[in-house]
């Protein structure tokens, strides 16, 4: 997958299939994360590239004062390492340790890769998405069965 992962795919006028997809888009988006290559395809604040945290926008210290089109290069020092001072200005303290545990974007042309969290291979499948979508509805302890 190249390019950004949109926050929403809903349309005012669309075919029923698209309407159905847009109704479960949050499940899809919540289970997709990026492996950082060169960082060119990832939106720093809205895409999940720190899998344990989700999108970083929710962890911003001052959300209204942050530049939306910030790039990974803006978060790096000249030697290619994370700029810890810059990260401390932008994000809550607890988040920093998660970020520095990730290799900074590569200077080569390695591409960013989208990974599906719900399979061991990281490759999307309809079956895994279906299971993930039904998970909140699943009640493995239904008391009516205990009476039998």
N, C-alpha and C positions, 0 to 999 in steps of 0.2 A: 504494500500500500504506500503510495507516494502522496505527499501533500498533507493537509491538515485533516483532523478528525473533527467534523463540525459538532457544535454544541447541540444542534437540533437539525432534523431533516424534514420537519413538518412543512406542508404546503397548504394553502387555502383550497386549491382545487387540485385533486390528484385521484389516481385510480385506487380502488380498495386495497390492493396489495401494498402500495406505498403508504397508505393511511395506517395499515396494520404494522408495517415496519417502523413507522415514526412513533407509534404508540409504545414500542418496546426498545426504542433507541437508547434510552437511559441505561437499560440493562446491558446493551452492547457496549456503550461508551464506558461504563463503569468497569468492564472486564477486559478492556484493551489498554495496553500500555506500550510505550516506545522504548526500545533499546537504543541508546544514543550512539550514533556513528559520528558524523561530522556536525550534527545538530541543525542542519539546514532546513529540515522538514518539520521540526517540532516547534510548536508555539509554547514558549517557556512557561506561561502562566496557566493556560487552559488545557494543554495536553498532559496526560499522565506519563511522566518519564521517571518519577520516583515511585515505584509500584506500591510501596507501603504507605504513601501519603495521598495519592490521588492528585488532582490538579492543584498546583501550588497557589493559585489565586486565593484559595480559602485560608492560606497561611501567611498572607501578606500582613505586614505590620500596619501600613497606611495605604489601603487599597486605592484611595482616590488620588494619591500622589505618584502612582507608579505608571511608567510609560508602557503602554500595551504592546508596542512592537519591539520590545527588548529582545535581543538575540543572545545566544549562548556566549558569543565573544565578549559581550558586555559584562559577563559574570566571571571572566577569566583574567588572570594576570598575563603579562607579556611572555612568561615562560610556559604558558598553557595550563597552569594549575588554577584551581578555584580561587577566586578573590574572596577570602573569608570576610574581610571588612565590608565589602559590598553586599555580601549575602546577609550579614548581621544588620545592615541598614534596612534591607528590604523585607526580611523574613523573621518569623518568630525563632527564638533561640533553639527550641527543640527540633526544628526542621534541619538545621545546619548539619548535624551529624549524619542524617540520612543522605544528604546531598554529597558530602565529601566522601561517602562510601562508594560513590559511583565514579567511574573513570570520566574525566572531562572529555568533551568532544575531541575527536581526532582531527589533526590538521590535514590529513589526507582526504581522499574522495570517498571514504567509506560511507555508505548510505545508512540512514536511520531505518530501523526495522520495527514494524508493528507486531506485537505478540498478543495472542489470546490467552488470558490467564486461566481459563477453565479446562485446558487440556495439557497433558504433560509435554506435548511437542510444541505448544504455543501456536498451533495451527487451528483456525476456526473450524467448527463443525456445527451443523444445525442441531444435532443431538445434544451437544454440550450447551448450546445457547438455550435450548428448550428446557433442559434440566435446571439451568441457572435461573430462567424466568419463572419456573414453578417453585423454586426453593422456598420463597416466603409463604407459599400457600400450603406447603407440606406439613402435616401434623402427624408425626410418627407415633404419638401417644394419644390415641382417640379413646376416651374413657368407655364408649359404648362396647368396645371389644373386650374390655377387661371384665364386663359382667357375664360374658359367655364362659 
